Amino acid sequence: MRDQIPHEQKLRYEKIYPASLCFCAFWILLAFLLDTPENIWQGLKLIVLTPDTLITDYIALAGIGAALVNSALVTLATLLVLWLAKDPLNGFTIAVLGLMSGFSLFGKDIFNIWPFILGAYCYARFRNEPFATCSNVGLLATCLSPIVSHICFYNGGGPGYMLAGILVGMFIGFVLPSLSAYTFKIQNGMNIYNMGFACGLAAMMIVPVIIAMGIPPESALYWATGYNHILGPILVGMCLVCIIAGFFFCNRPPWAAWAGYRYLLRSTGRAPNDFLRTYGAAPTLINMGVTGLVSIAYVLLIGGDLNGPVIGGIFTIVGFSAYGKHWRNVVPILLGMVLGGLTMQWNLTDPSSQIAGMFCTTLAPIAGCFGWPAGILAGFLHSALVLRTGAPVGGLNLYNNGFSAGLVAIVLYPTLTAIVRHRRPVLQDEDYFDTFEHDEPITPTSSPKD
C-alpha cells in the first residue's frame, strides 16, 4: 500500500517542520518587539536557575520576552529530537509540539528537559529498539522537569546536586515508556493526557523520597496579569491563520474542507484518534483554529488572564485538536468546570482554577463517547479533584490535570459503560492506520449530514 502512494503525497507531513519553524521565528520576533535583548538574556538565565514548581509563570518571573524565547527554544529542541529520532510524523506530532511549546511558558526550559530525553534514549537502546519508539514519551516525560531544576539548584546547587538531578531525570525518562503503555490500557482511552497520569504515579513515589532525603520543594505563585490586550489579538490571529490555511492552502476546495470538518466533529475523540491521518490536513487545521478560539473565549468570558500557564493550556488544546479534541467534546467538559465554580468554594478566576479549566479538556472523549451530560459530570468531578491532587507531589508534576483526569476516567468509564450499554466503545490498542506519510482523508463510508 505504501508503494502506491505518490512520493509528493508522502512528503506532505514534512510541512509540519517548516510550519513549526515559522512559529518559532514568529515567537522570537515577537519577543524582541516586546522586550529588550538585555532583559531577554537576563530572563532566560533566571528561568533556567529557578525551581519551576507550580505555579511559575515565566512571563511574571522573567518577562514576556524571555518567556517567548524560552518557548521557541524548547520547540526547536523538540523538532530536533523528532528529526534525529526519525519519528513518523502524524497528528500526535502536532499534539506534542503544542504541549511542549505551551508548557515551556511555565515549567519547562531549555536545560531541564534533556535528562528525560536521554533517559528515554537509554531505554530504547536497552530494549534494542529505534529511538523513534520512545522519543515522544521522552519529550512528554518532561512534565516532571521541575524535579530536575529543584534538585540541581537546591541550596545554590553544586556538582553533587547537579549530578543527582540529572540522574533522577534520566531514571524517570527510562521507566516511563513501559509505565505509560500500561496506564493507557487502564484508562481505556478516556484520558487524552495519558502521560500525565503515568507521570503522576511516578511523582507520587519519587517526590516523597526526595522530601525524605531533605530536599523538600517550595511552593511558588508567579502569575502575570494585564496582558490580555496584547496576547489576545495575537492568539486569535494565530487561530484564524489555521482556519484560513485549512480552507485555502491544503490543495482542497473549501467545500471539501468544510465537509471533512463536519465529518470530523462526529468523532468521539477516544485515544488514539489521529485526526490528521483520518481526515487530512484541511479539516484538522480548521478544527485546531476553531477549538483554539473556543478556549480563548472561555478564558475571556470568565474574566481570566492570558499569561504563561493559560496560553500553555490553549496551545495544548490546539495541539490535541489534531489528536482527539473538537468543540463538540470540549465544551461539555468546560461547562462542568463552570458548574464546579458556581457550586464549590473556589472561583473560576483563581490561578489554579484557570489552569484546570484549560487542561480539564483531556476528558473530552467521555463527552464524545457518552454524551454531553457525562462530559459535564466529568468536568465537574475533575474541577474538585484536581485542586487536591497536586499537594502530595509538591507542585513538581506539571501534568497534574492529566493525573487527576486519569482517576476520573478510571472511575467513570466502567460506571458509564454499565449504565449506557449502547454507547460502550471498544478499546483500541493500536492506531487505525499504517505509519506512512499521507495527507489525504480516508473516504468516509457515508457523507456527513447537516
C-alpha positions, 0 to 999 in steps of 0.5 A: 500500500505504501508503494502506491502512494505518490512520493509528493503525497508522502512528503506532505507531513514534512510541512509540519517542520517548516510550519513549526519553524515559522512559529518559532521565528514568529515567537522570537520576533515577537519577543524582541518587539516586546522586550529588550535583548538585555532583559531577554538574556537576563530572563532566560538565565533566571528561568533556567536557575529557578525551581519551576514548581507550580505555579511559575509563570515565566512571563511574571518571573522573567518577562514576556520576552524571555518567556517567548524565547524560552518557548521557541527554544524548547520547540526547536529542541523538540523538532530536533529530537523528532528529526534525529529520532526519525519519528513518523510524523502524524497528528500526535506530532502536532499534539506534542509540539503544542504541549511542549511549546505551551508548557515551556511558558511555565515549567519547562526550559531549555536545560531541564528537559534533556535528562528525560530525553536521554533517559528515554534514549537509554531505554530504547537502546536497552530494549534494542529498539529505534529511538523513534519508539520512545522519543515522544514519551521522552519529550512528554516525560518532561512534565516532571522537569521541575524535579530536575531544576529543584534538585540541581539548584537546591541550596545554590546547587553544586556538582553533587546536586547537579549530578543527582538531578540529572540522574533522577531525570534520566531514571524517570525518562527510562521507566516511563515508556513501559509505565505509560503503555500500561496506564493507557490500557487502564484508562481505556482511552478516556484520558487524552493526557495519558502521560500525565497520569503515568507521570503522576504515579511516578511523582507520587513515589519519587517526590516523597523520597526526595522530601525524605532525603531533605530536599523538600520543594517550595511552593511558588505563585508567579502569575502575570496579569494585564496582558490580555490586550496584547496576547489576545489579538495575537492568539486569535490571529494565530487561530484564524491563520489555521482556519484560513490555511485549512480552507485555502492552502491544503490543495482542497476546495473549501467545500471539501474542507468544510465537509471533512470538518463536519465529518470530523466533529462526529468523532468521539475523540477516544485515544488514539484518534489521529485526526490528521491521518483520518481526515487530512490536513484541511479539516484538522487545521480548521478544527485546531483554529476553531477549538483554539478560539473556543478556549480563548473565549472561555478564558475571556468570558470568565474574566481570566488572564492570558499569561504563561500557564493559560496560553500553555493550556490553549496551545495544548488544546490546539495541539490535541485538536489534531489528536482527539479534541473538537468543540463538540467534546470540549465544551461539555467538559468546560461547562462542568468546570463552570458548574464546579465554580458556581457550586464549590468554594473556589472561583473560576478566576483563581490561578489554579482554577484557570489552569484546570479549566484549560487542561480539564479538556483531556476528558473530552472523549467521555463527552464524545463517547457518552454524551454531553451530560457525562462530559459535564459530570466529568468536568465537574468531578475533575474541577474538585479533584484536581485542586487536591491532587497536586499537594502530595507531589509538591507542585513538581508534576506539571501534568497534574490535570492529566493525573487527576483526569486519569482517576476520573476516567478510571472511575467513570468509564466502567460506571458509564459503560454499565449504565449506557450499554449502547454507547460502550466503545471498544478499546483500541490498542493500536492506531487505525492506520499504517505509519506512512506519510499521507495527507489525504482523508480516508473516504468516509463510508457515508457523507456527513449530514447537516 
